Amino acid sequence: MRLAVLIKYLEDYAPLNYQEDYDNSGLLTGDVNEEVVAALVALDCTEEIVDEAIAKNCNLIITHHPIVFKGLKKLTGKNYVERVVLKAIKNNIALYAIHTNLDSVHNGVNGVICNRLGLQQARILHPKSGVLKKLVTFCPPAQLPVLREALFAAGAGHIGNYSDASFNADGTGTFKAGPGTNPFVGEQGLQHHEHETRIEMIFPMQNERKILLALLENHPYEEVAYDIYPLENKLNTVGAGMIGWLEQEMEASDFLGFVKSRMNAMLIRHTKSTGKKIKKVAVCGGSGSFLLQHAIAAGADAFITADFKYHEFFDADGKLIIADIGHFESEQFTSELLIDIIREKFPNFAIRLTEHNTNPINYFI
């Protein structure tokens, strides 16, 4: 299939506008019109991974971490980033990254951690704002059902687990059709009053183009009046980290052993026990220290993440246990998640899991 088809599917699953401002997810090298023969999936893109893709005849590499994170001003091969990009381009291999946008969705990186730990009623720890908009438009009541259904089908009116949500209020619209018009109601040159229904619907911003097309194609008027407002509402199914409950509470030492086993961690850096049993657990794959206060505010007994600095451990302040399991360890199952996501839609597509461990950190135990 064309690369564009696969990218569209991945970005429907984890939209690019869900990524953090500092991130660089998406297509890094390659032509969206190229045919994809096979894809290799890994957590990181290294020279070793590109060599593996070449050996396995894969012309696409999908990784969680983007190899191009900061701007590249030159491509001379002076460092590993430039060497990876050059080798990929020379061998006509596209590079695609799905990073913090996959972290942010409910069934993404943190969802995998919750599943491995058996957390119940898992929800987003810090929901994201600025990703919702509201459409307001006006339509004669007789044509309203068709228009409303078209907007729902395009992705408007979804709030949490509820769909087909809208607000409707009756009123009167006025207009005067000018020369060259063909008004659906009223006559040219005459002021017209029409009984209309005001329709309001919330939608995720990445659906805006599709929703506007549905509006314009299904509204009866020649000139459609509508407003789009950005919203500060938080989208509870999208955001940073997750939190849930263990099926059974555990003593701190048993909990840490359980986490180490379930997450295949070499070791866990952690704060001392608070003296309480562990029941409510917050998680964040990768660097999650920025969520500590959110985990505390949510009443978590423990917070599993990575990359805590020495002084940041003091910030637990006896309110919960910080369990730093390592960056790679917290995200190592992401590659398998991506393969499952792609195979669900494209079961016959040749997608392969890397045979290499890309963790740059070694442990001397």
FENQUISUL-V484050 format. One record per residue. N is the residue number from 1. SS is DSSP state (2 for helix, 1 for strand, 0 for the rest). D_FIRST is the distance of its C-alpha to the first C-alpha in Angstrom with 1 decimal. Layout:
N:SS:D_FIRST
N:SS:D_FIRST
//
This chain:
1:0:0.0
2:1:3.8
3:2:6.4
4:2:8.3
5:2:6.8
6:2:7.6
7:2:10.7
8:2:11.9
9:2:12.0
10:2:13.9
11:2:16.1
12:2:17.0
13:2:18.1
14:0:20.0
15:0:20.5
16:2:21.2
17:2:24.7
18:2:25.7
19:0:25.8
20:0:29.3
21:0:30.6
22:0:30.9
23:0:27.3
24:0:24.4
25:0:21.2
26:1:17.9
27:1:16.0
28:1:18.7
29:1:17.3
30:0:14.3
31:0:12.7
32:0:10.4
33:0:9.3
34:0:8.3
35:1:5.4
36:0:5.7
37:0:7.6
38:0:9.6
39:1:11.3
40:1:15.1
41:1:16.9
42:1:20.5
43:0:23.2
44:0:24.0
45:0:22.6
46:0:25.2
47:2:25.7
48:2:25.7
49:2:22.3
50:2:20.9
51:2:22.8
52:2:21.3
53:2:17.7
54:2:18.9
55:2:20.6
56:0:17.7
57:0:15.2
58:0:13.2
59:0:12.0
60:1:11.8
61:1:14.9
62:1:15.3
63:1:19.1
64:0:21.5
65:0:23.9
66:0:22.9
67:0:24.2
68:0:25.1
69:0:27.5
70:0:30.1
71:0:30.0
72:0:29.6
73:0:32.3
74:0:31.9
75:0:29.6
76:0:32.2
77:0:31.3
78:0:34.5
79:0:33.0
80:2:30.3
81:2:28.1
82:2:28.2
83:2:27.8
84:2:24.6
85:2:23.1
86:2:24.4
87:2:23.2
88:2:19.6
89:2:19.7
90:2:21.5
91:0:18.9
92:0:15.9
93:0:14.8
94:1:13.7
95:1:16.0
96:1:15.6
97:1:18.6
98:0:19.2
99:0:23.0
100:2:25.8
101:2:23.5
102:2:22.6
103:2:26.3
104:2:27.3
105:1:25.6
106:0:27.7
107:0:25.1
108:0:24.2
109:2:26.0
110:2:29.5
111:2:28.6
112:2:27.8
113:2:31.3
114:2:33.0
115:2:31.5
116:2:32.6
117:2:36.1
118:0:36.2
119:0:37.1
120:1:38.0
121:1:37.4
122:1:35.3
123:1:34.8
124:1:34.0
125:1:36.9
126:1:36.7
127:1:34.8
128:1:33.2
129:1:34.8
130:0:33.7
131:0:30.3
132:1:31.7
133:1:32.9
134:1:35.0
135:1:34.7
136:1:38.0
137:1:38.3
138:1:40.9
139:1:40.7
140:0:43.3
141:2:43.6
142:2:42.9
143:2:39.4
144:2:38.7
145:2:37.1
146:2:34.3
147:2:33.7
148:2:33.9
149:2:31.4
150:2:28.9
151:2:29.3
152:2:29.0
153:2:25.7
154:0:24.5
155:0:25.4
156:1:29.1
157:0:31.9
158:0:30.6
159:1:33.3
160:0:32.8
161:0:32.5
162:1:33.7
163:0:31.8
164:0:33.0
165:0:35.6
166:0:37.4
167:1:40.9
168:1:42.6
169:1:46.0
170:1:47.9
171:1:49.5
172:1:50.4
173:1:48.4
174:1:50.2
175:1:49.2
176:1:50.6
177:1:48.4
178:0:49.0
179:0:49.1
180:0:46.1
181:0:44.7
182:0:43.9
183:0:44.6
184:0:43.3
185:0:46.7
186:0:49.9
187:0:51.3
188:1:51.1
189:0:53.7
190:0:54.8
191:1:54.3
192:1:52.3
193:1:52.3
194:1:49.5
195:1:49.2
196:1:45.8
197:1:44.0
198:1:42.7
199:1:39.4
200:1:38.2
201:1:35.0
202:1:33.5
203:1:29.8
204:1:27.6
205:2:27.3
206:2:23.5
207:2:23.7
208:2:26.2
209:2:24.2
210:2:23.0
211:2:26.5
212:2:28.2
213:2:26.1
214:2:27.2
215:2:30.7
216:2:31.0
217:2:29.5
218:2:31.7
219:0:34.9
220:0:37.6
221:0:39.1
222:0:38.6
223:0:38.9
224:0:37.5
225:0:39.5
226:1:37.6
227:1:37.8
228:1:35.3
229:1:37.0
230:1:35.7
231:1:36.9
232:0:38.2
233:0:37.7
234:1:36.0
235:1:32.9
236:1:33.9
237:1:30.5
238:1:29.4
239:1:31.3
240:1:32.6
241:1:33.6
242:1:34.4
243:1:37.6
244:1:38.7
245:1:41.4
246:1:41.9
247:1:42.7
248:1:46.1
249:1:47.8
250:1:48.4
251:0:50.9
252:2:49.5
253:2:49.7
254:2:48.0
255:2:45.3
256:2:44.6
257:2:44.5
258:2:42.1
259:2:39.7
260:2:40.0
261:2:39.1
262:2:36.3
263:0:34.6
264:0:35.3
265:0:37.2
266:0:39.5
267:0:42.0
268:0:42.6
269:1:44.6
270:1:46.3
271:0:49.3
272:0:52.3
273:0:52.5
274:0:53.6
275:0:55.7
276:0:53.5
277:0:51.3
278:1:47.5
279:1:45.9
280:1:43.8
281:1:41.2
282:1:39.0
283:1:36.0
284:1:33.9
285:1:31.3
286:1:32.0
287:1:34.8
288:0:36.5
289:2:40.1
290:2:39.7
291:2:39.5
292:2:42.8
293:2:44.9
294:2:42.5
295:2:42.5
296:2:46.3
297:2:46.6
298:0:44.4
299:0:46.9
300:0:44.8
301:0:46.8
302:1:44.2
303:1:41.4
304:1:38.8
305:1:36.9
306:1:37.0
307:0:38.5
308:0:41.8
309:0:44.4
310:2:48.0
311:2:49.7
312:2:47.0
313:2:48.0
314:2:51.3
315:2:49.7
316:2:49.2
317:0:53.0
318:0:53.5
319:0:51.4
320:0:48.5
321:1:47.2
322:1:44.6
323:1:42.5
324:1:40.5
325:0:38.3
326:0:36.5
327:2:33.3
328:2:31.1
329:2:32.6
330:2:32.0
331:2:28.2
332:0:27.5
333:0:25.9
334:2:23.3
335:2:20.8
336:2:21.1
337:2:20.8
338:2:17.4
339:2:16.2
340:2:17.8
341:2:16.2
342:2:12.6
343:2:13.5
344:2:15.3
345:2:12.4
346:0:9.7
347:0:12.4
348:0:10.7
349:0:8.5
350:0:10.6
351:1:12.3
352:1:15.9
353:1:19.0
354:0:21.1
355:0:24.3
356:0:26.2
357:0:28.4
358:0:28.1
359:0:31.2
360:0:33.4
361:0:36.5
362:0:38.6
363:0:41.4
364:0:44.8
365:0:46.4
//
